[in-house]
Every structure is written in structure tokens, then in C-alpha cells.
Amino acid sequence: MEQRDVKPERMRRIVVRFPEEPVESVAEADALDAAVGIETLLVRGPLFGVVAQDAGESSRWRVVIAVEVGCPQQARDSLHSQLWFRAKDEAQDRTERRALLAAVARLETERVDDLTVLGTRYRIVRAEEYTGMGRDGIEQPRPTDPEPAAPNWDRAAREARVDDGLVLDPDAPITPTQAAERLALSGLAYSGSRYPENVRADSERAVHTHPDVLLMPAVFRVVEGDGGPGWEIGSGLHATAHDVRKTMDFALVWLEPRQRGLIAWNADAKTVDARSVAAAGTDPAAAELAEYVRVADRLRAERANQVEFQGTVRRICRARRLVRWGPDGPEGPRPSDIDTHGPEKMHPFLDEDGVVHFDHEDNEDNEEAEEAEGVDS
């Protein structure tokens, strides 16, 4: 289906395919069981990233910067850096570098949400983060969610990256449960007095300008609660539940003991943590640190999705994201979306030959000062 065949307020045709492979069939059954247990959806709010569409593509967009940051300018800043380093390290000639640096110059001064560089179209993309809520609270990882066969707890090991290699294709065939979820969420819009009027208006407008929704792969994060109905976010997004367990383990045995004065900040970062101190047994805090280790060891031994420590429940939340889709592709930032900061120069001056000039700004400042002195005199 070509982009031009889709008009505002007209939904795309959804192609449904039934799972044939055993693993996929189990995952579909798992998704159906999870859907039955979900009583309501909790909408956290927007996330932003960057997608790219290559020349010749009609509907597919590649995710080039993970859809995981909380404001549009953070995504623009990431694109800014990506293009700058591409100009510095990958450009084949001055013409290519000049085109990349022209885009960088715009991103230094403008809130650019859509631009084309060397035939590739880049867009700041907006997704809605949400999760299911059932009788047991926020949805946890499903049995069929990806898990490593042999978990690696090495802190230096590289984690799987959110959205790595992901292609957004609104016309790709999907399973019955995915189709049902897409249709159920197509009318999702903010409502209620907790949202400002302009936010509600933008949300309602998006339902008509971008009538389709595309579901992105599940991601995972820590949420924390005290036993009441509310939950607070306790970490960033991760590609797998195991990566969240590593984050929780690190917090329990390394970060929090230092924050609470049980381990000195200047202790060796690689060898000293709650496990090593508790095992030695000579430190006055050894007994207290052993409690941190006891909880952290559950994450390793049981692949636990929830632990409780010092009155706080820490749970792995299975978060989901949807992107609204219109005739021209994925939705970008809305007028009511808030930026925490504006565009700015982030890297040293890079000339067309690929030479970095760290003193360029100093020279410019000196020239401006000299001109000002000349005017004053």
C-alpha cells in the first residue's frame, strides 16, 4: 500500500496472519492469556526517538535512534550528534560532509522535526508508552518474552539495545492478538481534567490526522511501589527483562550501599560491592549489606520479576509503545509536547575537510570582542 493511497481519517488495511511456527504459536497463546487478565491500561505519556526513510521506500521507516527519551529535543540532540560524527568519521568527500554539516547547523539553532540529508529523510517520532494493569497490578514480563539462555551478570557486558535494527512497517502482516490490540487502541486519546486543554486537543486531533497505530516491541523497566495502587518509575527502558534485573542487582549491591554510606564512594568500583564486603565479614556494615545481597541474589537464582526490600516493592514492568500513523507516515511531536531545553551547539567546529577545530569558538569570541571594542572607541 502506497502512502498516497491513505487519506486522513481513513485507516489502513490490516493483514492478519496466523502463527505457524511452534514458538510463535506459543507466544500468541501467551499474548491472548495476558489480554484476558488485563483490566485497564495505564498511559505513562510520550516517548521520542528518530526514524529514517531511505529513498525509494513508500511506507517503511528505520529506527535510527531508540524511541525512549522523554522530550523531542533530546531526540533532536541525538540526531545532531549522529550526523556530526558521521560527517567527522564516515563522509567520503567534501560534498557529502558539507551536506551533513548543513543539517547539523540547522539542528544547532532550530527545532527541526523532519529533514532530508543525502537522500534519507529523518523524522523525530512520537510514541505513547502504556502498560497493562490486572488484579496483580502492573503487567510483568511474559513467559515467552526474550530471555538469554545463559544470563550474563557481568556489568561490563554490553546489553541488547532498545529498538536495535527495528523497522516500522505499517503494512506488515500481524497476528490476531496484535491486530485486535491495534484496533482497540486506534481511538486512544487523552481525556480528563489532569491533562491541560491543549494536550487533550492535540490528542483528539491526532486520532483523525494519524488514524492508525503501529505497535512497537515490548520494553522493560523498573517500577516501584509501597503496596498502594500507585507505582513510580525506577529505571530507564531496557530491551529485555534480564537487563532490568542487572540494573536492579547493580542498584542493590553497588549504588545504594554507596548512596547510604555503607560503602565509601572512593572504594574500588570494580571489586568492592555489597557481596564482597558481606563475604569478608569484617566491615561494621557487613551484616546490613548481607540483606542487600540476599535480595539481589533472588534476582539471579530465581530470575525474579519482583523483589521487596525495606518496604519498597520493585517490579519489572512490561511496557508497550504505540506510534500513531497517518498518510505521511509516523506521527511527530505535537505542539503541546514540552521540551526541557532548546537547540544548541554541541560539538566543536568541523570543517569541510573533516578537521576538528577546538579553538574555533574562542577565535570567534575574540573577533566579536575586538569588533565591539572598535565600535566603543
Secondary structure per residue as TSV (DSSP state, phi and psi in degrees):
chain	resnum	aa	ss	phi	psi
A	1	M	-	360.0	127.0
A	2	E	-	-81.1	151.0
A	3	Q	G	-57.6	-37.2
A	4	R	G	-69.7	-15.3
A	5	D	G	-80.2	-7.6
A	6	V	-	-107.5	127.9
A	7	K	-	-110.5	155.9
A	8	P	T	-53.1	140.9
A	9	E	T	70.2	5.6
A	10	R	-	-112.3	121.1
A	11	M	-	-78.9	150.6
A	12	R	-	-72.0	157.1
A	13	R	-	-72.5	132.3
A	14	I	-	-101.5	124.7
A	15	V	-	-97.5	119.0
A	16	V	B	-105.1	132.5
A	17	R	-	-125.7	145.0
A	18	F	-	-90.8	136.2
A	19	P	-	-59.6	138.8
A	20	E	-	-113.9	-36.6
A	21	E	S	-73.4	144.6
A	22	P	H	-56.4	-44.3
A	23	V	H	-63.9	-43.4
A	24	E	H	-67.1	-35.1
A	25	S	H	-64.3	-40.4
A	26	V	H	-65.8	-42.1
A	27	A	H	-62.4	-36.9
A	28	E	H	-67.0	-41.7
A	29	A	H	-64.1	-38.8
A	30	D	H	-62.6	-42.6
A	31	A	H	-64.6	-37.6
A	32	L	H	-66.2	-43.3
A	33	D	H	-61.0	-41.9
A	34	A	H	-64.8	-39.6
A	35	A	H	-63.5	-37.4
A	36	V	H	-64.6	-34.0
A	37	G	H	-85.3	-7.2
A	38	I	-	-87.4	125.5
A	39	E	-	-98.4	-28.8
A	40	T	E	-156.5	166.8
A	41	L	E	-111.1	138.7
A	42	L	E	-104.6	122.1
A	43	V	E	-99.4	118.3
A	44	R	E	-82.7	-39.6
A	45	G	E	138.2	-173.0
A	46	P	E	-80.8	151.2
A	47	L	E	-126.7	155.5
A	48	F	E	-133.8	151.2
A	49	G	E	-156.4	-160.9
A	50	V	E	-132.2	133.9
A	51	V	E	-119.2	158.8
A	52	A	E	-135.5	142.4
A	53	Q	E	-122.0	121.2
A	54	D	-	-79.5	156.4
A	55	A	T	-56.8	135.5
A	56	G	T	95.5	-17.4
A	57	E	-	-79.1	144.2
A	58	S	S	-106.2	-34.1
A	59	S	S	-136.1	-17.8
A	60	R	-	-87.6	140.8
A	61	W	E	-130.2	137.3
A	62	R	E	-90.7	138.3
A	63	V	E	-81.7	116.7
A	64	V	E	-106.1	-18.0
A	65	I	E	-138.0	123.0
A	66	A	E	-51.0	142.0
A	67	V	E	-85.6	86.7
A	68	E	E	-150.9	-1.6
A	69	V	E	-99.6	160.1
A	70	G	S	-90.0	-8.1
A	71	C	S	-143.7	153.1
A	72	P	H	-58.4	-37.9
A	73	Q	H	-65.0	-31.2
A	74	Q	H	-61.6	-39.6
A	75	A	H	-67.8	-40.6
A	76	R	H	-62.1	-40.3
A	77	D	H	-62.0	-39.4
A	78	S	H	-66.3	-40.6
A	79	L	H	-65.1	-41.6
A	80	H	H	-52.0	-51.3
A	81	S	H	-66.7	-41.1
A	82	Q	H	-60.5	-43.8
A	83	L	H	-69.9	-36.0
A	84	W	H	-64.1	-46.4
A	85	F	H	-69.0	-30.7
A	86	R	H	-65.4	-40.9
A	87	A	H	-64.2	-37.7
A	88	K	H	-74.0	-42.7
A	89	D	H	-107.9	-21.8
A	90	E	T	-121.1	-18.4
A	91	A	-	-58.6	135.8
A	92	Q	-	-85.6	-24.3
A	93	D	S	-157.4	178.8
A	94	R	H	-66.2	-34.9
A	95	T	H	-63.1	-46.1
A	96	E	H	-64.8	-42.8
A	97	R	H	-66.0	-37.2
A	98	R	H	-62.3	-41.1
A	99	A	H	-64.9	-41.7
A	100	L	H	-66.0	-42.0
A	101	L	H	-69.5	-28.4
A	102	A	H	-65.2	-39.8
A	103	A	H	-67.1	-40.5
A	104	V	H	-60.3	-42.7
A	105	A	H	-60.6	-39.1
A	106	R	H	-65.9	-43.2
A	107	L	H	-68.6	-19.3
A	108	E	H	-74.4	-21.7
A	109	T	H	-128.5	-15.8
A	110	E	S	-122.4	151.2
A	111	R	-	-85.4	80.0
A	112	V	-	-89.4	125.5
A	113	D	S	-108.7	-10.6
A	114	D	E	-152.5	121.5
A	115	L	E	-152.1	153.7
A	116	T	E	-112.7	129.6
A	117	V	E	-131.5	120.0
A	118	L	T	51.4	42.4
A	119	G	T	85.3	-7.5
A	120	T	E	-103.6	131.5
A	121	R	E	-94.9	126.8
A	122	Y	E	-110.4	143.1
A	123	R	E	-141.7	137.2
A	124	I	E	-74.5	123.5
A	125	V	E	-109.7	145.3
A	126	R	E	-112.7	130.7
A	127	A	E	-125.8	154.7
A	128	E	E	-103.0	125.8
A	129	E	E	-93.2	134.0
A	130	Y	E	-149.3	166.8
A	131	T	E	-149.1	159.5
A	132	G	E	-85.1	150.8
A	133	M	E	-130.6	124.7
A	134	G	E	-124.5	-163.4
A	135	R	T	-63.1	-27.6
A	136	D	T	-94.1	11.6
A	137	G	E	95.2	-153.3
A	138	I	E	-62.8	139.6
A	139	E	-	-61.1	136.2
A	140	Q	-	-100.3	173.2
A	141	P	-	-55.1	145.9
A	142	R	-	-89.1	156.3
A	143	P	T	-57.2	-28.3
A	144	T	T	-95.8	2.7
A	145	D	S	-66.9	148.3
A	146	P	-	-58.4	132.8
A	147	E	-	-139.2	140.6
A	148	P	-	-68.2	142.0
A	149	A	S	-63.3	-37.9
A	150	A	S	-125.2	96.8
A	151	P	-	-57.4	134.3
A	152	N	-	-105.1	116.6
A	153	W	-	-99.8	6.8
A	154	D	-	-66.4	122.3
A	155	R	T	-64.5	-24.8
A	156	A	T	-84.3	-11.2
A	157	A	S	-68.2	139.7
A	158	R	-	-76.0	129.9
A	159	E	-	-82.1	158.9
A	160	A	-	-63.1	140.0
A	161	R	-	-94.2	138.8
A	162	V	T	-59.4	131.4
A	163	D	T	66.0	16.2
A	164	D	T	-63.1	120.2
A	165	G	T	74.1	10.0
A	166	L	-	-75.0	134.7
A	167	V	E	-116.1	128.0
A	168	L	E	-92.1	116.0
A	169	D	-	-131.3	102.4
A	170	P	T	-68.2	-14.5
A	171	D	T	-101.1	-0.1
A	172	A	S	-67.9	140.8
A	173	P	-	-60.8	143.7
A	174	I	B	-131.7	165.1
A	175	T	-	-79.4	166.2
A	176	P	H	-57.9	-42.5
A	177	T	H	-68.1	-35.6
A	178	Q	H	-65.5	-40.8
A	179	A	H	-63.9	-42.4
A	180	A	H	-62.7	-40.9
A	181	E	H	-67.7	-41.3
A	182	R	H	-59.1	-46.4
A	183	L	H	-66.4	-39.0
A	184	A	H	-66.1	-30.9
A	185	L	H	-97.4	-0.3
A	186	S	T	-62.6	-28.1
A	187	G	T	-97.5	11.6
A	188	L	-	-61.8	125.8
A	189	A	-	-150.7	151.1
A	190	Y	-	-67.0	142.3
A	191	S	-	-148.5	163.4
A	192	G	S	98.3	157.7
A	193	S	T	-72.0	-15.5
A	194	R	T	-67.1	-20.8
A	195	Y	S	-97.0	132.8
A	196	P	-	-59.0	157.3
A	197	E	H	-59.6	-41.2
A	198	N	H	-68.1	-31.4
A	199	V	H	-67.8	-44.0
A	200	R	H	-63.1	-41.4
A	201	A	H	-64.7	-44.2
A	202	D	H	-62.2	-39.7
A	203	S	H	-65.3	-44.1
A	204	E	H	-64.4	-39.8
A	205	R	H	-63.7	-38.1
A	206	A	H	-64.6	-30.1
A	207	V	H	-60.6	-31.3
A	208	H	H	-92.7	-38.1
A	209	T	H	-77.9	-27.3
A	210	H	S	-131.8	75.3
A	211	P	-	-73.2	-17.6
A	212	D	E	-95.9	160.3
A	213	V	E	-128.7	145.8
A	214	L	E	-120.6	129.8
A	215	L	E	-90.5	128.4
A	216	M	-	-91.8	163.2
A	217	P	-	-59.6	149.0
A	218	A	-	-62.6	148.1
A	219	V	E	-129.5	171.7
A	220	F	E	-136.6	145.2
A	221	R	E	-151.5	165.0
A	222	V	E	-83.5	135.1
A	223	V	E	-123.1	149.7
A	224	E	E	-126.3	142.2
A	225	G	E	-146.5	165.7
A	226	D	S	-111.5	19.0
A	227	G	S	99.4	-12.3
A	228	G	S	-85.4	-171.3
A	229	P	S	-75.0	-20.2
A	230	G	-	-90.5	154.1
A	231	W	-	-133.1	145.0
A	232	E	E	-115.5	147.0
A	233	I	E	-70.8	133.2
A	234	G	-	-117.8	0.3
A	235	S	S	-164.5	172.5
A	236	G	-	-79.3	-175.7
A	237	L	-	-83.1	146.7
A	238	H	B	-132.3	157.0
A	239	A	S	-77.7	-26.2
A	240	T	S	-135.7	158.6
A	241	A	H	-65.1	-33.8
A	242	H	H	-61.0	-39.4
A	243	D	H	-64.2	-32.0
A	244	V	H	-69.5	-40.6
A	245	R	H	-59.7	-40.1
A	246	K	H	-61.1	-40.1
A	247	T	H	-63.8	-44.0
A	248	M	H	-65.6	-41.1
A	249	D	H	-61.3	-45.6
A	250	F	H	-61.2	-42.4
A	251	A	I	-62.7	-41.0
A	252	L	I	-73.3	-39.7
A	253	V	I	-100.8	-17.4
A	254	W	I	-119.0	-57.3
A	255	L	I	-72.6	-55.1
A	256	E	H	-64.5	-39.9
A	257	P	H	-57.9	-33.8
A	258	R	H	-73.9	-41.6
A	259	Q	H	-62.6	-31.7
A	260	R	T	-97.6	10.4
A	261	G	T	76.7	12.5
A	262	L	S	-82.4	-25.1
A	263	I	S	-131.0	136.2
A	264	A	-	-69.0	144.9
A	265	W	T	-64.1	-27.9
A	266	N	T	-88.2	5.8
A	267	A	S	-66.8	151.9
A	268	D	-	-55.3	122.1
A	269	A	T	-67.3	-29.1
A	270	K	T	-86.3	-30.8
A	271	T	T	-112.7	-17.4
A	272	V	-	-107.6	116.9
A	273	D	S	-150.1	-174.2
A	274	A	H	-60.6	-35.3
A	275	R	H	-64.9	-47.1
A	276	S	H	-68.4	-39.4
A	277	V	H	-69.4	-43.3
A	278	A	H	-64.7	-37.6
A	279	A	H	-67.1	-37.2
A	280	A	H	-67.9	-37.4
A	281	G	-	73.2	6.7
A	282	T	-	-99.5	-19.1
A	283	D	S	-76.9	142.1
A	284	P	T	-56.9	-25.8
A	285	A	T	-91.3	5.2
A	286	A	H	-58.3	-43.2
A	287	A	H	-65.7	-42.7
A	288	E	H	-66.9	-39.9
A	289	L	H	-66.7	-27.5
A	290	A	H	-61.9	-29.3
A	291	E	H	-69.6	-38.1
A	292	Y	H	-60.9	-43.6
A	293	V	H	-65.7	-39.8
A	294	R	H	-58.3	-44.7
A	295	V	H	-69.0	-44.2
A	296	A	H	-63.3	-35.9
A	297	D	H	-65.9	-25.2
A	298	R	H	-63.3	-37.1
A	299	L	H	-61.3	-37.4
A	300	R	H	-80.1	-45.8
A	301	A	H	-75.8	-35.2
A	302	E	H	-108.5	-4.7
A	303	R	-	51.5	44.4
A	304	A	-	-65.5	143.6
A	305	N	S	-100.0	-4.8
A	306	Q	E	-153.0	136.1
A	307	V	E	-136.7	157.6
A	308	E	E	-123.9	134.1
A	309	F	E	-149.8	125.9
A	310	Q	T	52.6	43.3
A	311	G	T	83.1	-0.7
A	312	T	E	-113.2	127.8
A	313	V	E	-88.3	127.0
A	314	R	E	-113.7	118.9
A	315	R	E	-123.9	145.4
A	316	I	E	-84.1	119.2
A	317	C	E	-95.2	132.3
A	318	R	E	-89.4	100.9
A	319	A	E	-95.2	149.7
A	320	R	E	-126.3	158.5
A	321	R	E	-136.2	141.5
A	322	L	E	-126.7	144.1
A	323	V	E	-113.0	127.3
A	324	R	E	-75.7	147.2
A	325	W	E	-133.6	134.7
A	326	G	E	-127.4	-168.8
A	327	P	T	-59.6	-29.1
A	328	D	T	-103.9	18.7
A	329	G	E	104.7	-155.0
A	330	P	E	-69.7	150.7
A	331	E	-	-69.9	140.7
A	332	G	-	-99.2	-171.0
A	333	P	-	-58.7	147.9
A	334	R	-	-94.7	156.8
A	335	P	T	-55.4	-30.4
A	336	S	T	-86.6	-5.7
A	337	D	-	-68.7	139.2
A	338	I	-	-101.2	134.8
A	339	D	-	-98.1	135.3
A	340	T	S	-80.3	-16.4
A	341	H	S	-158.9	169.4
A	342	G	-	-101.0	176.9
A	343	P	-	-66.9	150.5
A	344	E	-	-158.7	164.9
A	345	K	-	-74.0	127.5
A	346	M	-	-115.0	-16.7
A	347	H	S	-133.7	160.0
A	348	P	-	-62.0	165.5
A	349	F	E	-67.6	131.4
A	350	L	E	-119.5	122.7
A	351	D	-	-88.0	177.6
A	352	E	T	-68.5	-14.9
A	353	D	T	-92.5	2.0
A	354	G	S	85.6	15.1
A	355	V	-	-93.6	129.7
A	356	V	E	-88.2	130.1
A	357	H	E	-113.6	99.8
A	358	F	T	-73.6	-21.4
A	359	D	T	-97.0	7.8
A	360	H	H	-62.1	-45.1
A	361	E	H	-65.7	-39.3
A	362	D	H	-60.6	-42.2
A	363	N	H	-63.5	-41.2
A	364	E	H	-63.6	-42.1
A	365	D	H	-62.6	-40.7
A	366	N	H	-64.5	-41.6
A	367	E	H	-63.9	-41.2
A	368	E	H	-65.1	-39.8
A	369	A	H	-63.6	-41.6
A	370	E	H	-65.0	-40.1
A	371	E	H	-64.7	-39.8
A	372	A	H	-64.0	-41.1
A	373	E	H	-63.1	-38.0
A	374	G	H	-64.4	-38.9
A	375	V	H	-65.9	-43.7
A	376	D	H	-64.2	-37.4
A	377	S	-	-73.5	360.0
